[in-house]
Amino acid sequence: MSKQYAVVPTREGIEGVLDKAAIMDALSRRIAENDRDFVTLIRDICKPAGNAAQAQAEAICNYCKRLPYHREYGELFADPKDVLRHGGDCDDMVIVCLSALHALAIPCCPDV
């Protein structure tokens, strides 16, 4: 499984958990906008749920809940496609869920 650092712009003057949330949000938006393979995987996962946003969001959440959790030490974010296939840590799952919701045009943001 490939791991990579997230290189995304974040808001200035925000530190700690708020900065981490801003980075995860920016990364998830970039994934949703630029990773066609990820978007295709998300659409396949949501296909049985139909077109309702609530049902699609629940389908993504339920899918992620079934993925294996892999504890990680440090601040590396896994490739979202790898997370969908093999699981990841809590940060990886948050990024996948946010990216999926953004890809489906469902408004969302991380809550701190």
Chimera marker file (.cmm) of the C-alpha trace (Angstrom):
<marker_set name="trace">
<marker id="1" x="0.000" y="0.000" z="0.000" r="1" g="1" b="0" radius="0.5"/>
<marker id="2" x="1.472" y="3.367" z="-0.978" r="1" g="1" b="0" radius="0.5"/>
<marker id="3" x="1.600" y="6.161" z="1.566" r="1" g="1" b="0" radius="0.5"/>
<marker id="4" x="2.133" y="9.771" z="0.697" r="1" g="1" b="0" radius="0.5"/>
<marker id="5" x="2.284" y="13.150" z="2.350" r="1" g="1" b="0" radius="0.5"/>
<marker id="6" x="-0.559" y="15.470" z="1.549" r="1" g="1" b="0" radius="0.5"/>
<marker id="7" x="0.737" y="18.623" z="-0.089" r="1" g="1" b="0" radius="0.5"/>
<marker id="8" x="-2.183" y="21.026" z="-0.079" r="1" g="1" b="0" radius="0.5"/>
<marker id="9" x="-2.612" y="24.695" z="0.720" r="1" g="1" b="0" radius="0.5"/>
<marker id="10" x="-4.095" y="25.469" z="4.110" r="1" g="1" b="0" radius="0.5"/>
<marker id="11" x="-5.329" y="28.561" z="5.869" r="1" g="1" b="0" radius="0.5"/>
<marker id="12" x="-2.702" y="30.688" z="7.563" r="1" g="1" b="0" radius="0.5"/>
<marker id="13" x="-2.755" y="31.262" z="11.295" r="1" g="1" b="0" radius="0.5"/>
<marker id="14" x="-4.519" y="28.010" z="12.149" r="1" g="1" b="0" radius="0.5"/>
<marker id="15" x="-2.618" y="25.441" z="14.152" r="1" g="1" b="0" radius="0.5"/>
<marker id="16" x="-3.111" y="22.067" z="15.729" r="1" g="1" b="0" radius="0.5"/>
<marker id="17" x="-6.281" y="20.127" z="15.095" r="1" g="1" b="0" radius="0.5"/>
<marker id="18" x="-7.894" y="22.958" z="13.115" r="1" g="1" b="0" radius="0.5"/>
<marker id="19" x="-4.933" y="23.044" z="10.739" r="1" g="1" b="0" radius="0.5"/>
<marker id="20" x="-5.125" y="19.261" z="10.338" r="1" g="1" b="0" radius="0.5"/>
<marker id="21" x="-8.855" y="19.512" z="9.563" r="1" g="1" b="0" radius="0.5"/>
<marker id="22" x="-8.158" y="22.259" z="6.994" r="1" g="1" b="0" radius="0.5"/>
<marker id="23" x="-5.484" y="20.115" z="5.328" r="1" g="1" b="0" radius="0.5"/>
<marker id="24" x="-7.759" y="17.056" z="5.255" r="1" g="1" b="0" radius="0.5"/>
<marker id="25" x="-10.602" y="19.124" z="3.801" r="1" g="1" b="0" radius="0.5"/>
<marker id="26" x="-8.361" y="20.633" z="1.100" r="1" g="1" b="0" radius="0.5"/>
<marker id="27" x="-6.949" y="17.210" z="0.235" r="1" g="1" b="0" radius="0.5"/>
<marker id="28" x="-10.408" y="15.653" z="0.018" r="1" g="1" b="0" radius="0.5"/>
<marker id="29" x="-11.614" y="18.398" z="-2.330" r="1" g="1" b="0" radius="0.5"/>
<marker id="30" x="-8.560" y="17.924" z="-4.552" r="1" g="1" b="0" radius="0.5"/>
<marker id="31" x="-9.136" y="14.157" z="-4.696" r="1" g="1" b="0" radius="0.5"/>
<marker id="32" x="-12.816" y="14.601" z="-5.586" r="1" g="1" b="0" radius="0.5"/>
<marker id="33" x="-11.958" y="17.059" z="-8.353" r="1" g="1" b="0" radius="0.5"/>
<marker id="34" x="-8.923" y="15.334" z="-9.871" r="1" g="1" b="0" radius="0.5"/>
<marker id="35" x="-8.968" y="11.578" z="-9.231" r="1" g="1" b="0" radius="0.5"/>
<marker id="36" x="-11.345" y="10.051" z="-11.802" r="1" g="1" b="0" radius="0.5"/>
<marker id="37" x="-10.545" y="6.481" z="-10.687" r="1" g="1" b="0" radius="0.5"/>
<marker id="38" x="-11.546" y="7.334" z="-7.114" r="1" g="1" b="0" radius="0.5"/>
<marker id="39" x="-14.775" y="8.968" z="-8.276" r="1" g="1" b="0" radius="0.5"/>
<marker id="40" x="-15.608" y="5.875" z="-10.346" r="1" g="1" b="0" radius="0.5"/>
<marker id="41" x="-15.061" y="3.622" z="-7.300" r="1" g="1" b="0" radius="0.5"/>
<marker id="42" x="-17.327" y="5.852" z="-5.212" r="1" g="1" b="0" radius="0.5"/>
<marker id="43" x="-20.079" y="5.815" z="-7.830" r="1" g="1" b="0" radius="0.5"/>
<marker id="44" x="-19.881" y="2.014" z="-7.980" r="1" g="1" b="0" radius="0.5"/>
<marker id="45" x="-20.197" y="1.793" z="-4.191" r="1" g="1" b="0" radius="0.5"/>
<marker id="46" x="-23.206" y="4.147" z="-4.203" r="1" g="1" b="0" radius="0.5"/>
<marker id="47" x="-24.981" y="2.705" z="-7.237" r="1" g="1" b="0" radius="0.5"/>
<marker id="48" x="-27.256" y="0.376" z="-5.193" r="1" g="1" b="0" radius="0.5"/>
<marker id="49" x="-28.238" y="3.288" z="-2.924" r="1" g="1" b="0" radius="0.5"/>
<marker id="50" x="-29.970" y="5.238" z="-5.691" r="1" g="1" b="0" radius="0.5"/>
<marker id="51" x="-29.871" y="8.984" z="-6.226" r="1" g="1" b="0" radius="0.5"/>
<marker id="52" x="-30.861" y="10.355" z="-2.806" r="1" g="1" b="0" radius="0.5"/>
<marker id="53" x="-27.967" y="12.176" z="-1.113" r="1" g="1" b="0" radius="0.5"/>
<marker id="54" x="-28.807" y="10.725" z="2.318" r="1" g="1" b="0" radius="0.5"/>
<marker id="55" x="-28.798" y="7.166" z="0.973" r="1" g="1" b="0" radius="0.5"/>
<marker id="56" x="-25.507" y="7.733" z="-0.873" r="1" g="1" b="0" radius="0.5"/>
<marker id="57" x="-23.864" y="9.222" z="2.231" r="1" g="1" b="0" radius="0.5"/>
<marker id="58" x="-25.050" y="6.254" z="4.299" r="1" g="1" b="0" radius="0.5"/>
<marker id="59" x="-23.716" y="3.830" z="1.677" r="1" g="1" b="0" radius="0.5"/>
<marker id="60" x="-20.265" y="5.457" z="1.872" r="1" g="1" b="0" radius="0.5"/>
<marker id="61" x="-20.274" y="5.502" z="5.683" r="1" g="1" b="0" radius="0.5"/>
<marker id="62" x="-21.367" y="1.869" z="5.878" r="1" g="1" b="0" radius="0.5"/>
<marker id="63" x="-18.730" y="0.829" z="3.357" r="1" g="1" b="0" radius="0.5"/>
<marker id="64" x="-15.997" y="2.609" z="5.329" r="1" g="1" b="0" radius="0.5"/>
<marker id="65" x="-17.177" y="1.074" z="8.615" r="1" g="1" b="0" radius="0.5"/>
<marker id="66" x="-16.524" y="-2.383" z="7.159" r="1" g="1" b="0" radius="0.5"/>
<marker id="67" x="-12.960" y="-1.562" z="6.109" r="1" g="1" b="0" radius="0.5"/>
<marker id="68" x="-10.125" y="-2.799" z="8.327" r="1" g="1" b="0" radius="0.5"/>
<marker id="69" x="-8.548" y="-0.272" z="10.647" r="1" g="1" b="0" radius="0.5"/>
<marker id="70" x="-4.743" y="-0.037" z="10.470" r="1" g="1" b="0" radius="0.5"/>
<marker id="71" x="-3.169" y="1.995" z="13.246" r="1" g="1" b="0" radius="0.5"/>
<marker id="72" x="-0.513" y="4.362" z="11.953" r="1" g="1" b="0" radius="0.5"/>
<marker id="73" x="2.037" y="6.408" z="13.787" r="1" g="1" b="0" radius="0.5"/>
<marker id="74" x="2.693" y="9.740" z="12.177" r="1" g="1" b="0" radius="0.5"/>
<marker id="75" x="0.873" y="12.008" z="9.793" r="1" g="1" b="0" radius="0.5"/>
<marker id="76" x="0.957" y="10.170" z="6.488" r="1" g="1" b="0" radius="0.5"/>
<marker id="77" x="-2.231" y="9.911" z="4.457" r="1" g="1" b="0" radius="0.5"/>
<marker id="78" x="-2.804" y="6.804" z="2.354" r="1" g="1" b="0" radius="0.5"/>
<marker id="79" x="-3.981" y="6.957" z="-1.231" r="1" g="1" b="0" radius="0.5"/>
<marker id="80" x="-7.810" y="6.944" z="-1.012" r="1" g="1" b="0" radius="0.5"/>
<marker id="81" x="-8.126" y="4.149" z="-3.600" r="1" g="1" b="0" radius="0.5"/>
<marker id="82" x="-5.863" y="1.978" z="-1.435" r="1" g="1" b="0" radius="0.5"/>
<marker id="83" x="-7.969" y="2.810" z="1.621" r="1" g="1" b="0" radius="0.5"/>
<marker id="84" x="-11.145" y="1.741" z="-0.213" r="1" g="1" b="0" radius="0.5"/>
<marker id="85" x="-9.492" y="-1.593" z="-1.016" r="1" g="1" b="0" radius="0.5"/>
<marker id="86" x="-7.444" y="-2.319" z="2.110" r="1" g="1" b="0" radius="0.5"/>
<marker id="87" x="-8.523" y="-0.001" z="4.930" r="1" g="1" b="0" radius="0.5"/>
<marker id="88" x="-6.504" y="2.612" z="6.780" r="1" g="1" b="0" radius="0.5"/>
<marker id="89" x="-6.319" y="4.671" z="9.943" r="1" g="1" b="0" radius="0.5"/>
<marker id="90" x="-8.905" y="7.170" z="11.177" r="1" g="1" b="0" radius="0.5"/>
<marker id="91" x="-7.416" y="10.088" z="9.199" r="1" g="1" b="0" radius="0.5"/>
<marker id="92" x="-7.454" y="7.998" z="6.022" r="1" g="1" b="0" radius="0.5"/>
<marker id="93" x="-11.119" y="7.100" z="6.594" r="1" g="1" b="0" radius="0.5"/>
<marker id="94" x="-12.071" y="10.744" z="7.173" r="1" g="1" b="0" radius="0.5"/>
<marker id="95" x="-10.347" y="11.788" z="3.950" r="1" g="1" b="0" radius="0.5"/>
<marker id="96" x="-12.090" y="8.994" z="2.017" r="1" g="1" b="0" radius="0.5"/>
<marker id="97" x="-15.500" y="9.936" z="3.411" r="1" g="1" b="0" radius="0.5"/>
<marker id="98" x="-15.013" y="13.650" z="2.770" r="1" g="1" b="0" radius="0.5"/>
<marker id="99" x="-13.650" y="12.991" z="-0.731" r="1" g="1" b="0" radius="0.5"/>
<marker id="100" x="-16.557" y="10.697" z="-1.514" r="1" g="1" b="0" radius="0.5"/>
<marker id="101" x="-19.133" y="13.231" z="-0.362" r="1" g="1" b="0" radius="0.5"/>
<marker id="102" x="-17.442" y="16.004" z="-2.339" r="1" g="1" b="0" radius="0.5"/>
<marker id="103" x="-17.327" y="13.726" z="-5.404" r="1" g="1" b="0" radius="0.5"/>
<marker id="104" x="-21.077" y="13.157" z="-5.052" r="1" g="1" b="0" radius="0.5"/>
<marker id="105" x="-21.681" y="16.933" z="-4.683" r="1" g="1" b="0" radius="0.5"/>
<marker id="106" x="-22.937" y="16.446" z="-1.105" r="1" g="1" b="0" radius="0.5"/>
<marker id="107" x="-21.965" y="19.482" z="0.993" r="1" g="1" b="0" radius="0.5"/>
<marker id="108" x="-19.656" y="18.552" z="3.883" r="1" g="1" b="0" radius="0.5"/>
<marker id="109" x="-16.716" y="19.698" z="5.970" r="1" g="1" b="0" radius="0.5"/>
<marker id="110" x="-14.728" y="18.164" z="8.829" r="1" g="1" b="0" radius="0.5"/>
<marker id="111" x="-16.117" y="18.900" z="12.282" r="1" g="1" b="0" radius="0.5"/>
<marker id="112" x="-13.580" y="19.579" z="14.991" r="1" g="1" b="0" radius="0.5"/>
<link id1="1" id2="2" r="1" g="1" b="0" radius="0.2"/>
<link id1="2" id2="3" r="1" g="1" b="0" radius="0.2"/>
<link id1="3" id2="4" r="1" g="1" b="0" radius="0.2"/>
<link id1="4" id2="5" r="1" g="1" b="0" radius="0.2"/>
<link id1="5" id2="6" r="1" g="1" b="0" radius="0.2"/>
<link id1="6" id2="7" r="1" g="1" b="0" radius="0.2"/>
<link id1="7" id2="8" r="1" g="1" b="0" radius="0.2"/>
<link id1="8" id2="9" r="1" g="1" b="0" radius="0.2"/>
<link id1="9" id2="10" r="1" g="1" b="0" radius="0.2"/>
<link id1="10" id2="11" r="1" g="1" b="0" radius="0.2"/>
<link id1="11" id2="12" r="1" g="1" b="0" radius="0.2"/>
<link id1="12" id2="13" r="1" g="1" b="0" radius="0.2"/>
<link id1="13" id2="14" r="1" g="1" b="0" radius="0.2"/>
<link id1="14" id2="15" r="1" g="1" b="0" radius="0.2"/>
<link id1="15" id2="16" r="1" g="1" b="0" radius="0.2"/>
<link id1="16" id2="17" r="1" g="1" b="0" radius="0.2"/>
<link id1="17" id2="18" r="1" g="1" b="0" radius="0.2"/>
<link id1="18" id2="19" r="1" g="1" b="0" radius="0.2"/>
<link id1="19" id2="20" r="1" g="1" b="0" radius="0.2"/>
<link id1="20" id2="21" r="1" g="1" b="0" radius="0.2"/>
<link id1="21" id2="22" r="1" g="1" b="0" radius="0.2"/>
<link id1="22" id2="23" r="1" g="1" b="0" radius="0.2"/>
<link id1="23" id2="24" r="1" g="1" b="0" radius="0.2"/>
<link id1="24" id2="25" r="1" g="1" b="0" radius="0.2"/>
<link id1="25" id2="26" r="1" g="1" b="0" radius="0.2"/>
<link id1="26" id2="27" r="1" g="1" b="0" radius="0.2"/>
<link id1="27" id2="28" r="1" g="1" b="0" radius="0.2"/>
<link id1="28" id2="29" r="1" g="1" b="0" radius="0.2"/>
<link id1="29" id2="30" r="1" g="1" b="0" radius="0.2"/>
<link id1="30" id2="31" r="1" g="1" b="0" radius="0.2"/>
<link id1="31" id2="32" r="1" g="1" b="0" radius="0.2"/>
<link id1="32" id2="33" r="1" g="1" b="0" radius="0.2"/>
<link id1="33" id2="34" r="1" g="1" b="0" radius="0.2"/>
<link id1="34" id2="35" r="1" g="1" b="0" radius="0.2"/>
<link id1="35" id2="36" r="1" g="1" b="0" radius="0.2"/>
<link id1="36" id2="37" r="1" g="1" b="0" radius="0.2"/>
<link id1="37" id2="38" r="1" g="1" b="0" radius="0.2"/>
<link id1="38" id2="39" r="1" g="1" b="0" radius="0.2"/>
<link id1="39" id2="40" r="1" g="1" b="0" radius="0.2"/>
<link id1="40" id2="41" r="1" g="1" b="0" radius="0.2"/>
<link id1="41" id2="42" r="1" g="1" b="0" radius="0.2"/>
<link id1="42" id2="43" r="1" g="1" b="0" radius="0.2"/>
<link id1="43" id2="44" r="1" g="1" b="0" radius="0.2"/>
<link id1="44" id2="45" r="1" g="1" b="0" radius="0.2"/>
<link id1="45" id2="46" r="1" g="1" b="0" radius="0.2"/>
<link id1="46" id2="47" r="1" g="1" b="0" radius="0.2"/>
<link id1="47" id2="48" r="1" g="1" b="0" radius="0.2"/>
<link id1="48" id2="49" r="1" g="1" b="0" radius="0.2"/>
<link id1="49" id2="50" r="1" g="1" b="0" radius="0.2"/>
<link id1="50" id2="51" r="1" g="1" b="0" radius="0.2"/>
<link id1="51" id2="52" r="1" g="1" b="0" radius="0.2"/>
<link id1="52" id2="53" r="1" g="1" b="0" radius="0.2"/>
<link id1="53" id2="54" r="1" g="1" b="0" radius="0.2"/>
<link id1="54" id2="55" r="1" g="1" b="0" radius="0.2"/>
<link id1="55" id2="56" r="1" g="1" b="0" radius="0.2"/>
<link id1="56" id2="57" r="1" g="1" b="0" radius="0.2"/>
<link id1="57" id2="58" r="1" g="1" b="0" radius="0.2"/>
<link id1="58" id2="59" r="1" g="1" b="0" radius="0.2"/>
<link id1="59" id2="60" r="1" g="1" b="0" radius="0.2"/>
<link id1="60" id2="61" r="1" g="1" b="0" radius="0.2"/>
<link id1="61" id2="62" r="1" g="1" b="0" radius="0.2"/>
<link id1="62" id2="63" r="1" g="1" b="0" radius="0.2"/>
<link id1="63" id2="64" r="1" g="1" b="0" radius="0.2"/>
<link id1="64" id2="65" r="1" g="1" b="0" radius="0.2"/>
<link id1="65" id2="66" r="1" g="1" b="0" radius="0.2"/>
<link id1="66" id2="67" r="1" g="1" b="0" radius="0.2"/>
<link id1="67" id2="68" r="1" g="1" b="0" radius="0.2"/>
<link id1="68" id2="69" r="1" g="1" b="0" radius="0.2"/>
<link id1="69" id2="70" r="1" g="1" b="0" radius="0.2"/>
<link id1="70" id2="71" r="1" g="1" b="0" radius="0.2"/>
<link id1="71" id2="72" r="1" g="1" b="0" radius="0.2"/>
<link id1="72" id2="73" r="1" g="1" b="0" radius="0.2"/>
<link id1="73" id2="74" r="1" g="1" b="0" radius="0.2"/>
<link id1="74" id2="75" r="1" g="1" b="0" radius="0.2"/>
<link id1="75" id2="76" r="1" g="1" b="0" radius="0.2"/>
<link id1="76" id2="77" r="1" g="1" b="0" radius="0.2"/>
<link id1="77" id2="78" r="1" g="1" b="0" radius="0.2"/>
<link id1="78" id2="79" r="1" g="1" b="0" radius="0.2"/>
<link id1="79" id2="80" r="1" g="1" b="0" radius="0.2"/>
<link id1="80" id2="81" r="1" g="1" b="0" radius="0.2"/>
<link id1="81" id2="82" r="1" g="1" b="0" radius="0.2"/>
<link id1="82" id2="83" r="1" g="1" b="0" radius="0.2"/>
<link id1="83" id2="84" r="1" g="1" b="0" radius="0.2"/>
<link id1="84" id2="85" r="1" g="1" b="0" radius="0.2"/>
<link id1="85" id2="86" r="1" g="1" b="0" radius="0.2"/>
<link id1="86" id2="87" r="1" g="1" b="0" radius="0.2"/>
<link id1="87" id2="88" r="1" g="1" b="0" radius="0.2"/>
<link id1="88" id2="89" r="1" g="1" b="0" radius="0.2"/>
<link id1="89" id2="90" r="1" g="1" b="0" radius="0.2"/>
<link id1="90" id2="91" r="1" g="1" b="0" radius="0.2"/>
<link id1="91" id2="92" r="1" g="1" b="0" radius="0.2"/>
<link id1="92" id2="93" r="1" g="1" b="0" radius="0.2"/>
<link id1="93" id2="94" r="1" g="1" b="0" radius="0.2"/>
<link id1="94" id2="95" r="1" g="1" b="0" radius="0.2"/>
<link id1="95" id2="96" r="1" g="1" b="0" radius="0.2"/>
<link id1="96" id2="97" r="1" g="1" b="0" radius="0.2"/>
<link id1="97" id2="98" r="1" g="1" b="0" radius="0.2"/>
<link id1="98" id2="99" r="1" g="1" b="0" radius="0.2"/>
<link id1="99" id2="100" r="1" g="1" b="0" radius="0.2"/>
<link id1="100" id2="101" r="1" g="1" b="0" radius="0.2"/>
<link id1="101" id2="102" r="1" g="1" b="0" radius="0.2"/>
<link id1="102" id2="103" r="1" g="1" b="0" radius="0.2"/>
<link id1="103" id2="104" r="1" g="1" b="0" radius="0.2"/>
<link id1="104" id2="105" r="1" g="1" b="0" radius="0.2"/>
<link id1="105" id2="106" r="1" g="1" b="0" radius="0.2"/>
<link id1="106" id2="107" r="1" g="1" b="0" radius="0.2"/>
<link id1="107" id2="108" r="1" g="1" b="0" radius="0.2"/>
<link id1="108" id2="109" r="1" g="1" b="0" radius="0.2"/>
<link id1="109" id2="110" r="1" g="1" b="0" radius="0.2"/>
<link id1="110" id2="111" r="1" g="1" b="0" radius="0.2"/>
<link id1="111" id2="112" r="1" g="1" b="0" radius="0.2"/>
</marker_set>
